[in-house]
């Protein structure tokens, strides 16, 4: 017996194709060789000698003056100048960058133990020291990134699942350029030692949702992401799933207040039990509990 293939609804198909397209477009590869060891017997020849062949670097006729001494990062260039072989010059490692961008200053305070460092990323995977523009971010542009700020474009070139969520119907306006990834994330930090909690981060914009309230909603006080997906969702208001399912994960509501009678005891001889139906599954919880984040007046968050 042959079975027919199960087809996705049109909306679900469109979302799946959109997410797949975003992932296909954003294929990250390491930037440049990972050969960072010193070249034996190589000595300095000066940046002017480098400029004989490298009149421009990646299309930039001039680079920032503090990056203009090539051999500070690439090591002695005497062997490379003679042979012009790529193997006779080294490429900058993170230690070369941190020689000037000292750990412990500003955003590099916890770089050494941060997620990007532990994943083996080089500074040059996100930054191009030859680019004269601010922060020296690598130019990354695709269909999804046309309106993004430069930093977010770099972020989604690796974080493909996040890039897909930014195309969902409900999402933070990162792809539109109204906000950026670094508004919430510090790419140089170690999140395990960051001060404060996620709710403080959300409250920096959504101040009306965090109170303090007289009657609190526990998940709101604990972690906004228990109910919301901050990058994007197919449901309204960035909810992780639709109402009432998102609420029923914590509130089973096995009480008559949230049920409705559907039968009469007289219909069943000898019975005193009224048949009930869980109307909770048919309504949105916020239709009654409008103060979902907290209330000053009602302990059941009804207003």
Buried (B, 14 or more C-beta within 10 A) or exposed (E): EEEEEEEEEEEEEEBEEBBEBBEEBBEEEEBEEEEBEEBEEBEBBEBEBBEEEEEEBEEEEEBBEEBEEBBBBBBBBBBBBEEEEEEBBBBBBBEBBBEEBEEEEEEBBBBBEBEBBEEEBBBBBBBBBBBBEEEBBBEBEBEBBEEBBBBBBBBBBBBBEBBBBBBBEBBBEBBEEEBBBBBBBBBBBBEEEBEEEBBEBBBEEEEEBBBEBEBBBEBBBEBBBBBBBBBBBBBEEBBBBEBBEBBBEEEEBEEEEBBEEEEEEEEEEEEEEBBEEBEBEEEEBBEEBEBBBBBEEEEEBEE
